[in-house]
Amino acid sequence: MTQIMEVRGGERAPEHVLAPIGERVGRLGVAIADIVGLISDLTEDGKAQSQATRGAIEAAREMSAANATLDKVMNETLAAAHDTRDVIGKSADVLGDVVHSSARTMSALGQGALKVRDTLVTVEETTARVNAASASIGQIARETKLLALNASVEAARAGEAGAGFAIIAQAVKTLADQIHGFSGEITGQLASMKTALAELGAQAQANADAANEAAGHNAAAAEATESLARVVGSADALVKGIESMRGPVESNVEGFAAVQAGLDGLSASIVRSKNHLDAAERRAESILTISEEFILFVADSGVETADTPFIDEVRAQADRIGSLFEAAVGAGEISMSDLFDTDYREIRGSNPKQVMTRFTEFTDRVLPAVQEPVLKLDPRVTFCAAVDRNGYLPTHNKIYSHPQGPDPVWNVSNCRNRRIFDDRTGLAAGRNTKPFLVQTYRRDMGGGQFALMKDCSAPIMVNGKHWGGLRLAYKVE
């Protein structure tokens, strides 16, 4: 790079040549920083797209597998539906035949029971008439017996003249006795028959009722048969419905296979784009580094540039901080081991994460007196704060050192102390050991807004040991 700035004979180019070049290099650095930021945004977008594509691919795979399972299950269901329809159809036919046969049999039994009941009613009526006739015969027999008794008395009074009449009277009496006995037996038998007929009639009525109830059940069974027939019809409709669904499901399976192939191709394309963007970002950062080194060369040559006041200020205050740290170590206020502590202890509940070290309380006491006045150097100055070699910023300007609240978004902008900024700019500022370093970067202002910034830093040395660097950030106009 030095050779570019030399002229013939090895002499250094005059200031009036270097100054415009330095200015142009500065503007080039700003433009490159903007390009680096845009490429970084595209890279992040590519990462998000890649992640979303991977999610879509995974979802497509899961849906494809689900569709394949659905297709398999549908085929199995269709086969089962066919089998079920056949079984239900055969069962409906058998049940229908049985129900119809049972209905005919029960109807015949019911009619027979009703006929038996009607016959028993007729028998009961005949028995009643016989019983009445038997009673009449008994009454006649009693009257005949009484008449024979009177005839016997009269025959006895007549003497020999009534002897023949007496014999007839005795025969009539004997016949009356026999008729009366038969009448009694008939009456008794009729009573037993009546009781039996009553029981038989009750049983016949019960049989008739049972037959009627069975006929009712047959009707219900017939309705069940009709319902089963409707079920068969529904099974037919279900089979047809499943068959009609097979086509769309198969098309869905094929469609998702095509979608998955397309997503795989898109994912590969996004990966290639990401690789290209990564390469472009590396090259742009390399060019940005070259421009920063060129600015360092121009400024170090003694040529005044727009960055010179900030460079002079940050170098002077970095030296001042180094001297304050050395004096504190010499006075026993803090040890070298504590000052270079890298055991970052997280502050519980902080969001974004804040950490503490053994030197944080010390820097809170000594750094504000150095850092706060620098904010008045130029209206473009945004902050001035020291960081250690790992980008840890223990003590920020007061406007950025508010206690954290419940809103992480607010905390990001207003609670920037005690945080580690290990991005490219922060680490480069903390680890730079050259006299100074001027970096150009985009600062995220929130809400998708960015501001082009320059970060001028100088190393902080303590007893010959590199502690970190002082950062002075200012806006680019």
Phi, psi and omega in degrees: 000322181297323181298328179297326185272356179269150178251180183301134181092001176083006180278147180285143181296146181293164185298322183293344175271317184290323186300309178297323179296317179300319180296316180294322178297323178298315178295322177299319178299320178298314181296318180295321178299320178296318178296317178301318179297317179297316178298320178298319177298316179298322178296316179295319176299319178297321177297316178297318178296319179297317179296316179296321179294318177299320177297318179295320178297315180297318178296319179296320178297316180296318180291324177296317177296320178296320178294320178297317177297318179298319179297317179295313180297322181295319177297317178296320180295321179297316178298317179296323179295319177299312180299317181296319180297319179295315181296315180297320180297313179296318179297322179294320179296312180298314181297322179297316179297316180297317182296315180296317178297316179296323180296317179295316180297313181293327177295317178296317179297319179297316179296319178298317180297321179294320177297318177300318180297317180296320179297319180296324177297317178297316179299318179299319179296316178298317179298322179296319178294319178298318180297320178294318178296321179296321178295320179295319179297317179299318179297317179297319180299320180294317180293320178297318178299318179294321178295320178294323178296318178294322179294323177296320180295315181293323178295322178296321180291329183283344178078222183293331180294333182259011183297317180295323179293327180295321180296318180295319180297321181293323179293320178297320180296317181297317179297321179295320179298314180297315179299320180297321180293314178299321179298321179294316179298317180299318180299317179296315179296321178297323178296315178297318179298321180298318178297314180297319179296324178297314178297316180296323178295317178299316179296319178298321178295319178297318178298317179298316178298317179297320179297319178296317179297319178298322177298321176298316178297323177299322178296317178297319178297323177297319177297320178298322178297318178296320178298319179297323176297321177294324177298319177301316177300318178296320178298321176299315179297320179297316179300315179296321178297316180296319179298323179290335180279340184299318182300306178300322180295317179296320177296322178297317179299313179295320179297317180292329176296319178294318178299316180297320177298318178296319179294323177298317177296319178297318179298317179297320179295319179295321178297317178297317179297319179297317179298318178297318179294320177299317179295318179296321180295319179297318180292318179296320178294325177296316177296321178297320178297319178298317180294323178294320177294325178294318177299319178299318180297313182296315182292322181290343179281356179094002180281133179284130175231179179294339182270349186303315180300322181288322178297312180300317182294315184291325179292319181294316182288330176294318177296321180296318179295319178302318179294318178299318180295317180296319179295320180294321178294317180296326181275357179081012178291329179206146180271162178297322181295321178290322182294330181256022180296134176238019176273087185281113183261120184293137174278116186300133177084359181282143180205107004291164189297130171245151182226161178237151171231181180286348180255359186298313180296325178296312181293331176297333180276321191258333187282325182305324181296334179269316190282320187297317180297334182294335180298338181269002182298318184203143180301338181281347182294131181258316176202164175217115185206148180267143177230151177276186187294344180259011180083008179286125180251098185285318187232110182263177174296154186300328183290345179246016186238037178285153174297142181293147176246192183283347184262109181299326181297317177294321181298323182302321184271333189247353182230067188262000177281161177057032179237156179259121178251089185259030173285178183304313183293315183295315180293320180298320179293322182285332186255357180289133178245001175288166183307324177198170179213128177248118180243148176244132183207168176260131179256129180285117181264000181090154179066025180078009180260140180230151178233133177284129185232156168244138180242109179258125184225158178219145184291148175251117182251138180231110181053043178078003181249134184284113180273319184169220181207158175261125181259135175232110184254140179213153183285152177260126180267000000 
